[in-house]
Amino acid sequence: QVQLVESGGGLVQAGGSLRLSCAAAGSIFSIYAMAWYRQAPGKQRELVAAISIPSDGLTNYADSVKGRFTISRDTAKNTLYLQMNSLKPEDTAVYYCNLLPPWGDYWGQGTQVTVSS
């Protein structure tokens, strides 16, 4: 069973920073690759950043966030993070964490990120 709780979103001015957190319940966190996704109004959900299983620690980013966002995981805390710097208005979206690929139809409540210009 998957249970993921996102937090850390908010309203920030362009150029600002936010750090998102995703608390994972159960043992999945240490087993699977994880990712952050986002969905802007009127758009499809997209993959933002991914990180491989803890033993590899490999990361990958969408071109639109490369160099600005950093994904990381703390296995001891069962928590996934997304450090977002140099935020732009086009980063405005609801951000979700999930497995990579996503776990069936499961999606948490997400956390809203709004970047004002």
N, C-alpha and C positions, 0 to 999 in steps of 0.2 A: 504494500500500500504506500502511496506517495502523499506526503503532506509538505507543502512548501509555503512559507509566509514571507512575503516581500515587505520591505520598509525602507524609509530613508528619502522618499521623494519629497517634492515641494516646489515652491515658486522661487526662481532665481533669475537674476539678470543675465543677459548675454555676456559671455566671458567668465561667468562664475563656475563654481564647482559643486558637485553633490557626490555623496557616497551611498550607494544602495546596498542593502543587505538582504540576504535570503536565508532564512532559517529552515533547515531540512530535518524532518523527523524520520527516525528509523535508520536502517543501515545502508540505504541507497547511496548516501552521500559519498561513502568511501569506495563505492563500486563502479559508479557510472561517470561518464563525461557529463558536464553540466554546461548550461548556457543561459545567457540573458537574451530575451526577445523584447520587442516593443511593437505597439500598435498605435498609430496616430489616427485621429478622426478621419473616417472615410477611406482609410487605407488598410491593406492586409497586414497581418502580423509579420514581422521580419526578424531574422536572426541578427543580433547585434555583436555578440562576443561569445566565444566558447572556450572551454578549458577541458583538457583531457583528464583521464583518471589520475589520481594523486601520484602514482609512481612515475608518470611521464611529465606532467606539468606543462604540456604544450598548450599554447593559446592561439586563437585565430580571431580576426576582427573583420567586420564589414568595412569596406573601403571608406564609407562615410564617417566612421568614428576612429579609424586607424590613427594612432599618434595622439589621440585625445582621451580615449577610454582605456582602462586597465581592468581586466578580470582577474580575480584571485580567489583562492579557497583556503579555509582554515579547517582542516579535517578534524582537529581536536574539538572544535566548536560546532562542527556540522553546519558551517555557514559559508555561503558564497557571497562575494562582494563585486561591486562594479564601481570603480572610481571614475568619475566623469569630470573632466576638466575642459576649459575653453568651450563651454556649452553654447550652442547656437539655437535660435528659435526653432529651427527644423528638427531639433532633438526632442521637442515637445511630444509626449506620448505617454501611454500607460506602459510601464516596464514590468515584465514578468520573468521569473526564473523557471527553469524546467530542466529535465534531462535532455541530452542530445543523442538521438532525436527525442522529441517530446513524448511523454508517457501517455499514450492513448489519447483520450479526449480531455485529460486533466489539465486544468489551468487554475492557478491560485487567483486571489483577488487583484493582484498587481499593485503597483504603486505609481501614482501620477507624478510626472515630471513636467513642469511648465517653465519654459524659458522665455522671458520677455525681452523685447528688443529695445 
